[in-house]
């Protein structure tokens, strides 16, 4: 039986998700499976999802669809509900859709691969959709406090219900104070390309930087941390780990991790 999946967003042509998932299908022997990238705006998502037939196993959602993705689902996982965003829609046997968020466990897994098993203080740069996942990841790693540096105070206020739902204390600070972020054990940068380029961060030796970007790489922020000898986690680490969770939910089989990691590495070399 032919089975299909795709990543949806706008823009989406740059996505490496098809590389990851199709490599996984090949390695797992899922010969009838295919995964594509489809341009889709927020207003178009409900009708698009409603028109999909039983061939479709699941959808990956990227910006700007992570919040509206909750609205098209009949069931929502606890973590997606707490974060208020979904990056995964899984087609159920009865034809309905279940929303989940694999960004959160993906962040946790990527940090654990870097040797982080527990944290006390986490700093988050930015307060958008990815910052929601960062706050949740901090909570799962046992953070005692999270400080968010953002350009808009109201954006920080929008994160407070997420932190409250997850039981993690949240503080906010303006963007001019962002260079103080290295006081934390882990810094998670969720801002778009270019926003953090000017920061002159006095890195501490034990601080780990998780920069959710991967193109271009290294970012100026990541390069400054590398020069200081700090451990770095990149957006590619997140991309891989969140995709592993999606792959398993879509297919019902264990993700071939090394095959998917190798495909991602090869794609970045081209």
C-alpha positions in Angstrom: 0.0 0.0 0.0 1.2 3.5 -0.9 1.7 5.7 2.1 2.5 9.4 2.1 3.7 12.1 4.4 4.9 15.6 4.0 6.2 18.7 5.6 3.9 21.8 5.3 4.8 25.4 5.8 5.4 28.7 4.0 8.1 28.9 2.8 9.1 25.2 2.9 11.3 24.6 -0.2 14.4 24.8 1.9 13.3 22.0 4.3 15.6 19.1 4.8 12.8 17.0 6.2 12.2 15.1 2.9 15.9 14.1 3.0 15.6 12.7 6.5 12.3 10.9 6.2 12.9 9.4 2.7 16.3 8.1 3.9 14.6 6.5 6.8 12.0 4.8 4.6 14.8 3.4 2.4 16.8 2.1 5.4 13.7 0.6 7.1 12.6 -1.1 3.9 9.4 0.9 3.6 9.3 0.7 -0.2 5.7 2.1 -0.6 6.4 5.3 1.4 7.2 8.8 0.2 7.7 12.2 1.9 7.5 15.6 0.1 7.5 19.3 0.9 4.2 21.2 0.3 3.8 25.0 0.5 0.8 25.8 2.7 -0.4 28.9 4.4 -2.3 29.1 7.7 -5.6 29.8 6.1 -5.2 26.8 3.8 -4.3 24.2 6.3 -7.9 23.1 7.5 -9.1 22.5 3.9 -5.8 20.8 2.9 -6.0 18.4 5.9 -9.7 17.7 5.3 -9.0 16.6 1.7 -6.4 14.0 2.5 -7.3 10.3 2.1 -6.2 7.1 3.8 -2.8 7.0 2.0 -1.6 9.9 4.2 0.1 8.8 7.4 1.1 12.1 8.8 2.2 15.7 8.4 5.1 17.7 9.7 4.3 21.3 10.4 6.8 24.2 10.2 6.3 27.9 10.5 3.7 29.4 10.4 1.5 26.4 11.0 2.4 25.2 14.5 -0.4 26.9 16.3 -3.2 26.4 13.7 -2.2 22.8 13.6 -3.9 22.3 17.0 -7.2 23.5 15.5 -7.4 20.8 12.8 -6.8 17.9 15.3 -9.4 15.9 17.1 -6.9 14.8 19.8 -3.9 16.7 21.1 -1.0 15.3 23.1 -0.4 16.7 26.6 2.9 18.4 25.6 1.4 20.0 22.5 -1.5 21.3 24.6 0.9 22.7 27.2 3.1 24.4 24.7 0.2 25.6 22.5 1.9 24.4 19.3 2.1 21.3 17.2 4.7 20.3 14.7 3.2 16.9 14.0 -0.2 15.6 12.8 -0.7 11.8 12.8 -3.6 10.3 10.8 -5.6 8.0 13.0 -7.4 4.8 11.8 -10.8 6.4 12.1 -9.7 9.2 9.8 -9.2 11.9 12.5 -5.9 13.6 13.2 -3.8 13.7 16.4 -1.5 16.7 17.1 1.8 16.3 18.9 5.0 18.3 19.5 8.2 16.4 18.8 10.3 19.6 19.0 10.3 19.4 22.8 11.7 15.8 23.1 13.9 16.6 20.2 15.5 19.5 22.1 15.9 17.4 25.2 17.5 14.5 23.2 19.9 16.9 21.4 21.0 18.4 24.8 21.4 15.0 26.3 23.6 14.0 23.4 25.8 17.0 24.4 26.1 15.7 27.9 23.3 17.7 29.5 21.1 15.5 31.8 19.9 18.2 34.2 20.1 22.0 34.4 19.5 24.6 37.0 19.2 27.8 34.9 18.2 28.2 31.3 18.3 31.3 29.2 16.1 31.6 26.1 16.8 34.1 23.3 13.5 35.1 21.7 9.9 34.5 22.6 8.3 33.1 19.5 7.0 29.6 18.7 10.3 27.8 19.1 10.8 29.5 22.5 7.7 27.6 23.7 9.4 24.3 23.0 12.6 25.6 24.7 10.7 26.4 27.9 9.1 23.0 27.8 12.5 21.3 27.2 14.0 23.3 30.2 11.1 22.0 32.3 11.8 18.4 31.3 15.4 18.8 32.2 14.5 20.0 35.7 15.3 23.7 35.3 14.8 25.7 38.4 14.4 28.9 36.5 14.1 30.1 32.9 14.9 33.7 31.7 13.6 34.8 28.3 15.3 37.7 26.5 13.0 39.2 23.9 12.5 42.3 21.8 8.8 42.7 22.9 7.7 42.5 26.5 4.3 41.3 25.5 5.8 38.3 23.8 7.3 37.3 27.1 3.9 37.6 28.7 2.5 35.2 26.1 5.0 32.6 27.3 4.0 32.7 30.9 0.9 30.4 30.5 3.3 27.8 29.0 5.7 28.1 31.9 2.9 28.0 34.4 1.4 24.8 32.8 4.8 23.1 32.9 5.6 24.3 36.5 8.8 26.2 35.7 9.5 29.7 37.0 9.8 32.2 34.2 11.5 35.6 34.2 11.7 38.1 31.4 14.3 40.7 30.3 14.6 43.1 27.4 16.8 42.4 24.4 19.5 44.9 25.4 20.3 42.6 28.4 20.7 39.5 26.2 24.5 39.5 26.4 24.0 38.5 30.1 22.6 35.1 28.9 25.8 33.1 29.6 25.1 33.3 33.3 22.8 30.4 32.6 23.8 26.7 32.3 22.2 26.4 28.9 21.4 29.2 26.4 18.8 28.3 23.8 18.7 30.7 20.9 15.4 30.7 19.0 15.6 34.0 17.2 15.6 34.2 13.4 18.8 34.5 11.3 20.7 37.8 12.0 18.9 38.8 15.2 21.6 37.6 17.6 24.6 38.3 15.3 25.6 41.5 17.2 25.7 40.0 20.7 29.0 40.1 22.5 28.5 37.3 25.0 31.1 36.8 27.7 30.9 33.0 27.6 31.5 31.0 30.8 33.3 27.7 30.3 30.4 25.5 31.5 27.6 27.2 29.5 26.2 25.2 26.6 24.8 27.0 23.6 21.9 25.5 21.7 21.4 27.6 18.5 18.2 26.4 16.7 19.5 27.7 13.4 21.5 25.6 11.0 21.8 27.7 7.8 24.2 29.4 7.7 26.4 27.6 10.1 28.0 28.4 12.3 26.0 31.5 13.2 28.1 34.4 14.6 26.7 33.6 18.0 27.7 29.9 17.7 31.1 30.9 16.3 31.8 33.1 19.4 30.9 30.3 21.7 33.1 27.9 19.8 36.0 30.3 20.0 35.5 30.4 23.8 35.6 26.6 23.9 31.9 26.0 24.8 29.9 23.0 23.8 27.5 23.7 20.9 24.2 22.1 19.9 22.9 23.1 16.5 19.6 23.3 14.7 20.6 20.2 12.7 20.7 18.3 16.0 17.1 19.4 16.7 16.0 18.7 13.1 17.2 15.1 13.3 15.9 14.4 16.8 12.4 15.9 16.2 12.2 13.9 12.9 12.9 10.6 14.6 9.8 11.0 16.8 7.7 11.9 13.7 9.1 9.0 11.7 8.1 6.5 14.4 4.6 8.0 14.9 4.0 8.0 11.1 5.3 4.5 10.4 5.0 2.5 13.6 8.6 1.2 13.3 11.8 2.2 14.9 13.6 5.1 13.2 17.0 4.1 11.6 18.9 6.8 13.4 22.3 6.5 11.8 20.9 6.3 8.2 18.9 9.4 8.8 21.8 11.2 10.5 24.1 10.2 7.6 21.6 11.5 5.0 21.4 14.8 6.8 25.1 15.1 7.0 25.5 14.4 3.3 22.8 16.9 2.4 24.6 19.7 4.3 27.9 18.9 2.4 26.3 19.6 -1.0 
